[in-house]
Amino acid sequence: MARSELTQRIIDRLRAIPKGTVATYGGIAAASGNPRGARTVVWVLNSASRAEALPWHRVVNRRGGISLSPGRGYELQRALLESEGVEFDERGRIDLDRFGWDYLR
């Protein structure tokens, strides 16, 4: 199946997220050429994470929180991030100044 250029750029950006850092859905979208495409990033993650071996767990919302609900992947995502050294505050959020990836590199 052919994929769009945007989808390929998103996949490339996702693959580049270094271990121990996180990126936001909107940040990946903007760095891929679609500043309003956060939902497209979600779609790519949902449809291609397994087949493309994407580091889905390294993508969080703009507040540094995990968007998945408890019992629906939240615990796994948090555990994977913590195993890479990412820390959460008392509200369950990640300090994006400390752990955020500069995806414009």
N, C-alpha and C positions, 0 to 999 in steps of 0.2 A: 504494500500500500504506500502510495506516495504521500509524503508529508510536506506541509507548507514550509516556506523559508522561516517564518516566525516560529513555528513549532521546533524546527531544527535549532534555531538560535537559543530558544528556551532550554532545550535539552542540553546543548553545549554549556550554557551558563550553569545549569543545575549540576552537571558533572564536575564543574570546576570549583564548587564550594569546598573549601578545605576542611578537613577534620578539625573538630573543636571550635568551629565557627557556625554561625547561622546567617541566613539571608531572609528577606521578607518576600512575600508573594509579589507585592508591588515593585520592590527593588529589582527583582529578577525580570519582571515585565518591562520596566523602564530600560534596564540594561540590554534587553533584547529588542528594543525598538518600538515597544508599545506601552507608553507610560500609563495607560488606562486599562491594561490587560491583566490585572491580577487574577481575574477569573479564568483567563486562558491558561495561566500557570497552574492553577488548581486543576483544570481539565487535563493538562499534560501530565501532571503528577498522578492523577487518578487513572488515566488511561495507559500510561507508559512506564510507570515506576518499576514494575516488576520485570517487564520485557527488556527495558533499557538499563536495569540495575542502577537506578537513580537514587541519590542520597536524599530521599523524600523527607527524612527525619530532620534535616538541616534547614527546613523552610518553616518559618513561623509568621504570625501576623505582625502588623506594623507596631503593635504595642509590646512585642517581644513575647507574646503568649502562644501557646499551642492551641490551634483551632479545633483539633479533634476533641470529641467529648469523652469523658471518663467512660470506660467500658467499650469504646469504639476506636481505640488506638492511642489515646492520650498517654496511658501508662507506658506503653512500648516506646513511643516517641521520646518521652521524658527520660526513660532509662537509657535509650541509645545516646541521647545528647549528654547525659551525665557520665556515661562511660567514656565519652570523648573529652571530658573535663569542663563541659559547659555547666555553669551554675545558675540556679534559680533563686529568686528572692522569696520572701514570705508570701507574696501574692501569686507565686507560680510563674513569674515573668523573668525573662532573660534581659540583662543589661546589654542593649544593642551597641552602646558605645564601647563596651569591653569585648563582647563576643560577636558582634556583627561583622560580616565579611564585606570588604570594600569591593563589591562586584563590578565596579567600573574599571578595575585594573585590566 
